[in-house]
Structure formats: C-alpha cells, structure tokens
C-alpha cells in the first residue's frame, strides 16, 4: 500500500509507504475534506465550511472520524484547538509498534 502526502519541512509531495503513517496521513486528509467533497467517499470529511459560517464546531463529525480510524492505531485522539481563526485539531496517535506522534491539522 502507498499514499502521498506533503512533507511539512520541504512542502513537496512525498510517497508514504509505512502503513501506520499512511493511516495518519489519511486521518489528516480526512479532517481537511469537506463533507461530500470526495467523489469516491462522500461520507469522509467534516463540515468545516458550514461550521465556520454557523459558528458551531463539527464535534460529531470529528468524533466519527476518530472512531472510523481508531482500529488502525493502538490509540488515537483528536481534540479541537481553541482560540484559532479556523477549525484546528490536535492529533495524538500511538501506532501498533508503540511509536507516538502528535501533530496539528488546520482545516
């Protein structure tokens, strides 16, 4: 299995081959999607644009995303960041091999 993501250090697209990192990149990409934006997976994503307009956080959609990807990790936690101009989420993931990764995703 292989996926692609943007390397935060260089800003260039890179190939991801480690299954744990593929799922982590997929979680981040899902949080950046709006509902219905993907032509293949209409139920992936969160209603971020509607949330900004309505000023209501998409907590249920984020919780569903966390539950959707949790089986691929030993532990997965997605929390909303406060005092940010756009919906921003902190991801804390523990891979099956014990590696811990923490990152922030701005939608």
CNS distance restraints for C-alpha pairs under 8 A (distance, minus, plus):
assign (resid   1 and name CA) (resid  17 and name CA) 6.52 0.50 0.50
assign (resid   1 and name CA) (resid  19 and name CA) 7.09 0.50 0.50
assign (resid   2 and name CA) (resid  15 and name CA) 6.90 0.50 0.50
assign (resid   2 and name CA) (resid  16 and name CA) 5.78 0.50 0.50
assign (resid   2 and name CA) (resid  17 and name CA) 4.91 0.50 0.50
assign (resid   2 and name CA) (resid  18 and name CA) 7.80 0.50 0.50
assign (resid   2 and name CA) (resid  19 and name CA) 7.87 0.50 0.50
assign (resid   2 and name CA) (resid  22 and name CA) 7.15 0.50 0.50
assign (resid   3 and name CA) (resid  15 and name CA) 5.95 0.50 0.50
assign (resid   3 and name CA) (resid  16 and name CA) 5.15 0.50 0.50
assign (resid   3 and name CA) (resid  17 and name CA) 6.70 0.50 0.50
assign (resid   3 and name CA) (resid  22 and name CA) 6.07 0.50 0.50
assign (resid   4 and name CA) (resid  13 and name CA) 6.56 0.50 0.50
assign (resid   4 and name CA) (resid  14 and name CA) 5.62 0.50 0.50
assign (resid   4 and name CA) (resid  15 and name CA) 4.67 0.50 0.50
assign (resid   4 and name CA) (resid  16 and name CA) 5.56 0.50 0.50
assign (resid   5 and name CA) (resid  13 and name CA) 5.51 0.50 0.50
assign (resid   5 and name CA) (resid  14 and name CA) 5.55 0.50 0.50
assign (resid   5 and name CA) (resid  15 and name CA) 6.64 0.50 0.50
assign (resid   5 and name CA) (resid  16 and name CA) 6.93 0.50 0.50
assign (resid   5 and name CA) (resid  25 and name CA) 6.68 0.50 0.50
assign (resid   6 and name CA) (resid  11 and name CA) 5.74 0.50 0.50
assign (resid   6 and name CA) (resid  12 and name CA) 5.41 0.50 0.50
assign (resid   6 and name CA) (resid  13 and name CA) 4.37 0.50 0.50
assign (resid   6 and name CA) (resid  14 and name CA) 5.94 0.50 0.50
assign (resid   7 and name CA) (resid  11 and name CA) 5.19 0.50 0.50
assign (resid   7 and name CA) (resid  12 and name CA) 5.57 0.50 0.50
assign (resid   7 and name CA) (resid  13 and name CA) 6.14 0.50 0.50
assign (resid   7 and name CA) (resid  14 and name CA) 6.26 0.50 0.50
assign (resid   8 and name CA) (resid  12 and name CA) 7.85 0.50 0.50
assign (resid  16 and name CA) (resid  21 and name CA) 6.87 0.50 0.50
assign (resid  16 and name CA) (resid  22 and name CA) 6.08 0.50 0.50
assign (resid  17 and name CA) (resid  21 and name CA) 7.56 0.50 0.50
assign (resid  17 and name CA) (resid  22 and name CA) 6.80 0.50 0.50
assign (resid  18 and name CA) (resid  22 and name CA) 6.18 0.50 0.50
assign (resid  19 and name CA) (resid  23 and name CA) 6.38 0.50 0.50
assign (resid  20 and name CA) (resid  24 and name CA) 6.39 0.50 0.50
assign (resid  20 and name CA) (resid  72 and name CA) 7.54 0.50 0.50
assign (resid  20 and name CA) (resid  73 and name CA) 7.57 0.50 0.50
assign (resid  20 and name CA) (resid  95 and name CA) 6.20 0.50 0.50
assign (resid  20 and name CA) (resid  96 and name CA) 7.75 0.50 0.50
assign (resid  21 and name CA) (resid  25 and name CA) 6.03 0.50 0.50
assign (resid  22 and name CA) (resid  26 and name CA) 6.11 0.50 0.50
assign (resid  23 and name CA) (resid  27 and name CA) 6.16 0.50 0.50
assign (resid  23 and name CA) (resid  69 and name CA) 7.53 0.50 0.50
assign (resid  23 and name CA) (resid  72 and name CA) 7.12 0.50 0.50
assign (resid  24 and name CA) (resid  28 and name CA) 6.40 0.50 0.50
assign (resid  24 and name CA) (resid  93 and name CA) 7.76 0.50 0.50
assign (resid  25 and name CA) (resid  29 and name CA) 6.12 0.50 0.50
assign (resid  26 and name CA) (resid  30 and name CA) 5.96 0.50 0.50
assign (resid  27 and name CA) (resid  31 and name CA) 6.29 0.50 0.50
assign (resid  27 and name CA) (resid  65 and name CA) 7.53 0.50 0.50
assign (resid  27 and name CA) (resid  69 and name CA) 7.05 0.50 0.50
assign (resid  28 and name CA) (resid  32 and name CA) 6.48 0.50 0.50
assign (resid  28 and name CA) (resid 105 and name CA) 6.35 0.50 0.50
assign (resid  29 and name CA) (resid  33 and name CA) 6.41 0.50 0.50
assign (resid  30 and name CA) (resid  44 and name CA) 6.07 0.50 0.50
assign (resid  30 and name CA) (resid  45 and name CA) 4.83 0.50 0.50
assign (resid  30 and name CA) (resid  46 and name CA) 7.52 0.50 0.50
assign (resid  30 and name CA) (resid  65 and name CA) 7.65 0.50 0.50
assign (resid  31 and name CA) (resid  45 and name CA) 5.55 0.50 0.50
assign (resid  31 and name CA) (resid  46 and name CA) 6.12 0.50 0.50
assign (resid  31 and name CA) (resid  62 and name CA) 7.45 0.50 0.50
assign (resid  31 and name CA) (resid  65 and name CA) 7.75 0.50 0.50
assign (resid  31 and name CA) (resid 105 and name CA) 7.56 0.50 0.50
assign (resid  31 and name CA) (resid 107 and name CA) 6.47 0.50 0.50
assign (resid  32 and name CA) (resid  45 and name CA) 6.73 0.50 0.50
assign (resid  32 and name CA) (resid  46 and name CA) 7.49 0.50 0.50
assign (resid  32 and name CA) (resid 105 and name CA) 7.79 0.50 0.50
assign (resid  32 and name CA) (resid 106 and name CA) 7.30 0.50 0.50
assign (resid  32 and name CA) (resid 107 and name CA) 4.61 0.50 0.50
assign (resid  33 and name CA) (resid  37 and name CA) 6.34 0.50 0.50
assign (resid  33 and name CA) (resid  38 and name CA) 7.46 0.50 0.50
assign (resid  33 and name CA) (resid  44 and name CA) 7.15 0.50 0.50
assign (resid  33 and name CA) (resid  45 and name CA) 4.45 0.50 0.50
assign (resid  33 and name CA) (resid  46 and name CA) 6.28 0.50 0.50
assign (resid  33 and name CA) (resid 107 and name CA) 7.69 0.50 0.50
assign (resid  34 and name CA) (resid  44 and name CA) 7.77 0.50 0.50
assign (resid  34 and name CA) (resid  45 and name CA) 4.92 0.50 0.50
assign (resid  34 and name CA) (resid  46 and name CA) 5.12 0.50 0.50
assign (resid  34 and name CA) (resid  47 and name CA) 5.30 0.50 0.50
assign (resid  34 and name CA) (resid  48 and name CA) 6.18 0.50 0.50
assign (resid  34 and name CA) (resid  49 and name CA) 7.07 0.50 0.50
assign (resid  35 and name CA) (resid  42 and name CA) 6.47 0.50 0.50
assign (resid  35 and name CA) (resid  43 and name CA) 6.31 0.50 0.50
assign (resid  35 and name CA) (resid  44 and name CA) 6.09 0.50 0.50
assign (resid  35 and name CA) (resid  45 and name CA) 4.74 0.50 0.50
assign (resid  35 and name CA) (resid  46 and name CA) 5.28 0.50 0.50
assign (resid  35 and name CA) (resid  47 and name CA) 5.50 0.50 0.50
assign (resid  36 and name CA) (resid  41 and name CA) 7.44 0.50 0.50
assign (resid  36 and name CA) (resid  42 and name CA) 4.39 0.50 0.50
assign (resid  36 and name CA) (resid  43 and name CA) 6.45 0.50 0.50
assign (resid  36 and name CA) (resid  44 and name CA) 7.18 0.50 0.50
assign (resid  36 and name CA) (resid  45 and name CA) 7.42 0.50 0.50
assign (resid  37 and name CA) (resid  42 and name CA) 6.74 0.50 0.50
assign (resid  37 and name CA) (resid  45 and name CA) 7.68 0.50 0.50
assign (resid  38 and name CA) (resid  42 and name CA) 5.68 0.50 0.50
assign (resid  38 and name CA) (resid  44 and name CA) 7.29 0.50 0.50
assign (resid  44 and name CA) (resid  65 and name CA) 7.73 0.50 0.50
assign (resid  45 and name CA) (resid  61 and name CA) 7.57 0.50 0.50
assign (resid  45 and name CA) (resid  65 and name CA) 7.62 0.50 0.50
assign (resid  46 and name CA) (resid  58 and name CA) 6.68 0.50 0.50
assign (resid  46 and name CA) (resid  61 and name CA) 5.40 0.50 0.50
assign (resid  46 and name CA) (resid  62 and name CA) 6.59 0.50 0.50
assign (resid  47 and name CA) (resid  51 and name CA) 6.03 0.50 0.50
assign (resid  47 and name CA) (resid  58 and name CA) 6.30 0.50 0.50
assign (resid  47 and name CA) (resid  61 and name CA) 7.34 0.50 0.50
assign (resid  48 and name CA) (resid  52 and name CA) 6.26 0.50 0.50
assign (resid  48 and name CA) (resid  57 and name CA) 7.93 0.50 0.50
assign (resid  48 and name CA) (resid  58 and name CA) 6.72 0.50 0.50
assign (resid  48 and name CA) (resid  87 and name CA) 6.80 0.50 0.50
assign (resid  48 and name CA) (resid 107 and name CA) 7.08 0.50 0.50
assign (resid  49 and name CA) (resid  53 and name CA) 6.42 0.50 0.50
assign (resid  50 and name CA) (resid  54 and name CA) 6.02 0.50 0.50
assign (resid  51 and name CA) (resid  55 and name CA) 5.38 0.50 0.50
assign (resid  51 and name CA) (resid  56 and name CA) 5.02 0.50 0.50
assign (resid  51 and name CA) (resid  57 and name CA) 5.59 0.50 0.50
assign (resid  51 and name CA) (resid  58 and name CA) 6.16 0.50 0.50
assign (resid  52 and name CA) (resid  56 and name CA) 6.97 0.50 0.50
assign (resid  52 and name CA) (resid  57 and name CA) 7.75 0.50 0.50
assign (resid  52 and name CA) (resid  86 and name CA) 7.30 0.50 0.50
assign (resid  52 and name CA) (resid  87 and name CA) 7.70 0.50 0.50
assign (resid  57 and name CA) (resid  87 and name CA) 7.71 0.50 0.50
assign (resid  58 and name CA) (resid  62 and name CA) 6.28 0.50 0.50
assign (resid  59 and name CA) (resid  63 and name CA) 6.04 0.50 0.50
assign (resid  60 and name CA) (resid  64 and name CA) 6.14 0.50 0.50
assign (resid  61 and name CA) (resid  65 and name CA) 6.20 0.50 0.50
assign (resid  62 and name CA) (resid  66 and name CA) 6.19 0.50 0.50
assign (resid  62 and name CA) (resid  78 and name CA) 7.37 0.50 0.50
assign (resid  63 and name CA) (resid  67 and name CA) 6.20 0.50 0.50
assign (resid  63 and name CA) (resid  78 and name CA) 7.71 0.50 0.50
assign (resid  64 and name CA) (resid  68 and name CA) 6.01 0.50 0.50
assign (resid  65 and name CA) (resid  69 and name CA) 6.41 0.50 0.50
assign (resid  66 and name CA) (resid  70 and name CA) 5.83 0.50 0.50
assign (resid  66 and name CA) (resid  76 and name CA) 6.87 0.50 0.50
assign (resid  66 and name CA) (resid  77 and name CA) 6.86 0.50 0.50
assign (resid  66 and name CA) (resid  78 and name CA) 6.44 0.50 0.50
assign (resid  67 and name CA) (resid  71 and name CA) 7.73 0.50 0.50
assign (resid  69 and name CA) (resid  73 and name CA) 7.45 0.50 0.50
assign (resid  69 and name CA) (resid  76 and name CA) 7.84 0.50 0.50
assign (resid  70 and name CA) (resid  74 and name CA) 7.57 0.50 0.50
assign (resid  70 and name CA) (resid  75 and name CA) 6.68 0.50 0.50
assign (resid  70 and name CA) (resid  76 and name CA) 5.57 0.50 0.50
assign (resid  72 and name CA) (resid  95 and name CA) 7.83 0.50 0.50
assign (resid  72 and name CA) (resid  96 and name CA) 7.77 0.50 0.50
assign (resid  73 and name CA) (resid  93 and name CA) 6.84 0.50 0.50
assign (resid  73 and name CA) (resid  94 and name CA) 6.04 0.50 0.50
assign (resid  73 and name CA) (resid  95 and name CA) 4.95 0.50 0.50
assign (resid  73 and name CA) (resid  96 and name CA) 5.67 0.50 0.50
assign (resid  74 and name CA) (resid  93 and name CA) 7.69 0.50 0.50
assign (resid  74 and name CA) (resid  94 and name CA) 5.42 0.50 0.50
assign (resid  74 and name CA) (resid  95 and name CA) 5.45 0.50 0.50
assign (resid  74 and name CA) (resid  96 and name CA) 5.08 0.50 0.50
assign (resid  74 and name CA) (resid  98 and name CA) 7.66 0.50 0.50
assign (resid  75 and name CA) (resid  92 and name CA) 7.89 0.50 0.50
assign (resid  75 and name CA) (resid  93 and name CA) 5.66 0.50 0.50
assign (resid  75 and name CA) (resid  94 and name CA) 4.98 0.50 0.50
assign (resid  75 and name CA) (resid  95 and name CA) 7.10 0.50 0.50
assign (resid  76 and name CA) (resid  91 and name CA) 7.31 0.50 0.50
assign (resid  76 and name CA) (resid  92 and name CA) 5.87 0.50 0.50
assign (resid  76 and name CA) (resid  93 and name CA) 4.55 0.50 0.50
assign (resid  76 and name CA) (resid  94 and name CA) 6.45 0.50 0.50
assign (resid  77 and name CA) (resid  91 and name CA) 5.79 0.50 0.50
assign (resid  77 and name CA) (resid  92 and name CA) 5.15 0.50 0.50
assign (resid  77 and name CA) (resid  93 and name CA) 6.42 0.50 0.50
assign (resid  78 and name CA) (resid  89 and name CA) 6.37 0.50 0.50
assign (resid  78 and name CA) (resid  90 and name CA) 5.66 0.50 0.50
assign (resid  78 and name CA) (resid  91 and name CA) 4.65 0.50 0.50
assign (resid  78 and name CA) (resid  92 and name CA) 6.49 0.50 0.50
assign (resid  79 and name CA) (resid  89 and name CA) 5.48 0.50 0.50
assign (resid  79 and name CA) (resid  90 and name CA) 5.25 0.50 0.50
assign (resid  79 and name CA) (resid  91 and name CA) 6.67 0.50 0.50
assign (resid  80 and name CA) (resid  87 and name CA) 7.44 0.50 0.50
assign (resid  80 and name CA) (resid  88 and name CA) 6.08 0.50 0.50
assign (resid  80 and name CA) (resid  89 and name CA) 4.55 0.50 0.50
assign (resid  80 and name CA) (resid  90 and name CA) 6.35 0.50 0.50
assign (resid  81 and name CA) (resid  87 and name CA) 7.43 0.50 0.50
assign (resid  81 and name CA) (resid  88 and name CA) 5.38 0.50 0.50
assign (resid  81 and name CA) (resid  89 and name CA) 5.40 0.50 0.50
assign (resid  81 and name CA) (resid  90 and name CA) 6.57 0.50 0.50
assign (resid  82 and name CA) (resid  88 and name CA) 7.81 0.50 0.50
assign (resid  84 and name CA) (resid  88 and name CA) 6.79 0.50 0.50
assign (resid  86 and name CA) (resid 106 and name CA) 6.96 0.50 0.50
assign (resid  86 and name CA) (resid 107 and name CA) 6.84 0.50 0.50
assign (resid  87 and name CA) (resid 106 and name CA) 6.18 0.50 0.50
assign (resid  87 and name CA) (resid 107 and name CA) 5.72 0.50 0.50
assign (resid  88 and name CA) (resid 104 and name CA) 7.00 0.50 0.50
assign (resid  88 and name CA) (resid 105 and name CA) 5.66 0.50 0.50
assign (resid  88 and name CA) (resid 106 and name CA) 4.27 0.50 0.50
assign (resid  88 and name CA) (resid 107 and name CA) 6.02 0.50 0.50
assign (resid  89 and name CA) (resid 104 and name CA) 5.62 0.50 0.50
assign (resid  89 and name CA) (resid 105 and name CA) 5.21 0.50 0.50
assign (resid  89 and name CA) (resid 106 and name CA) 6.39 0.50 0.50
assign (resid  90 and name CA) (resid 102 and name CA) 7.16 0.50 0.50
assign (resid  90 and name CA) (resid 103 and name CA) 5.80 0.50 0.50
assign (resid  90 and name CA) (resid 104 and name CA) 4.37 0.50 0.50
assign (resid  90 and name CA) (resid 105 and name CA) 6.33 0.50 0.50
assign (resid  91 and name CA) (resid 101 and name CA) 7.91 0.50 0.50
assign (resid  91 and name CA) (resid 102 and name CA) 5.56 0.50 0.50
assign (resid  91 and name CA) (resid 103 and name CA) 5.28 0.50 0.50
assign (resid  91 and name CA) (resid 104 and name CA) 6.03 0.50 0.50
assign (resid  91 and name CA) (resid 105 and name CA) 7.47 0.50 0.50
assign (resid  92 and name CA) (resid 100 and name CA) 7.34 0.50 0.50
assign (resid  92 and name CA) (resid 101 and name CA) 5.88 0.50 0.50
assign (resid  92 and name CA) (resid 102 and name CA) 4.46 0.50 0.50
assign (resid  92 and name CA) (resid 103 and name CA) 6.68 0.50 0.50
assign (resid  93 and name CA) (resid 100 and name CA) 5.73 0.50 0.50
assign (resid  93 and name CA) (resid 101 and name CA) 5.27 0.50 0.50
assign (resid  93 and name CA) (resid 102 and name CA) 6.36 0.50 0.50
assign (resid  94 and name CA) (resid  98 and name CA) 5.86 0.50 0.50
assign (resid  94 and name CA) (resid  99 and name CA) 5.59 0.50 0.50
assign (resid  94 and name CA) (resid 100 and name CA) 4.42 0.50 0.50
assign (resid  94 and name CA) (resid 101 and name CA) 6.42 0.50 0.50
assign (resid  95 and name CA) (resid  99 and name CA) 5.25 0.50 0.50
assign (resid  95 and name CA) (resid 100 and name CA) 6.41 0.50 0.50
